[in-house]
Amino acid sequence: MNNYKVGVVGFRGYSGAELVGLLTRHPQVEPILLEHRQDSDPQPQPIGARQPVSVQCSPEAVKNEHLAVVFLATPADVSMELAPQMLDAGAKVIDLSGAFRLRDSGTYSRWYKEKHSAPELLSEAVYGLPEFCRERIAQAHLIANPGCYPTAANLAIQPLIASGVIDRGAGVVCDAKSGVSGAGRKPRLKTSFGEVIDNFSAYSVFDHRHVPEILMESAIEEAELSFTAQLIPIHRGILETIYFRSRSLSSAEALLDLYKRRYQDEPFVRLYPLGTLPDIRGVDRTNFCDIGVRFDPATGRAVVVSAIDNLVKGAAGQAMQNMNLVLNFPETEGLL
């Protein structure tokens, strides 16, 4: 017997379809597809054995269907339009866009190059990275699901900053590579087959909109971080290689122990033993973030590799992890 109904807006996109597929396998919720705008493709993506009910998205639908949570797998402008309506109708909102991740409208406008249309909600929104914000998420009404790049980056960088092992004068380099699905389902020349296949390209150098999330959650200054996003010719997955120098670390064992202490009770962070490093295949279609380390004591050079599936831990899986916290389910329900 399902205990709760939850709505999904944007279920035809990659993240939305992934989310509905996860929700249909969750033992304690029933997903309801919320139609917001007419799509040129009337057929939803394959989403699992149980075919969910579809209704028009409106505050009345939230009330009539008794929706406990509404997921917004929508562009930021749509999330800004719908989030106040869904909240007023009594649902909790988990937004997968970047609309509510940052703390003030000025920062949002700088990085997203547009004005925020619902700035009054920015102070109410809770950043939805469970490993750092679990208690706040459980009490929240509006949750801003993190970006895919910042999820992998923050899980790797924040413990380093918090423990003080980075030589911050030398800076931190985050070399991030993502599959094409991270750009969304909407057709674009840059992400078309002919442009991506047999190619490898960097983009949004110095102004990627995910950078402020890394700065915010890892408490690192913009001048200390060099982040470069790169598109690789695969469908899904993110691998980030993080470089820094340390004057206080003595060994690779000490670096790995730092992560062990931080994540020993975290169900979705897996640490690789010394001598091995994670890859994209290892996290494919999982909600795990895999982390591995290297360290050269002679020079103080350190490398941390962080891998996630951008559609699961980087989007839909993390959104369901947040839902589990909000609805007081076991955090791993439906994800392990």
ABEGO torsion letter per residue (X at the ends): XBABBBBBBGAABAAAAAAAAAAAABAABBBBBBBABBBABABBBBAEABBBBBBBBBAAAAAAAGBABBBBBBBAAAAAAAAAAAAAAGBBBBBABAAAABABAAAAAAAAGBBBABAAAAAABBBBBAAAAAAAAAABABBBBBBAAAAAAAAAAAAAAAAGABBAAAEBBBBBBBBAAAAEABBBAAABAAAABGBBBBBGBGABAAAAAAAAAAGBBAAABBBBBBBBBBABEBBBBBBBBBAABABAAAAAAAAAAAAAABAABBBBBBGBBBBAAAABGBABBBBBBBBBAAAGBBBBBBBBBAABAABAAAAAAAAAAAAGBBAABGAX
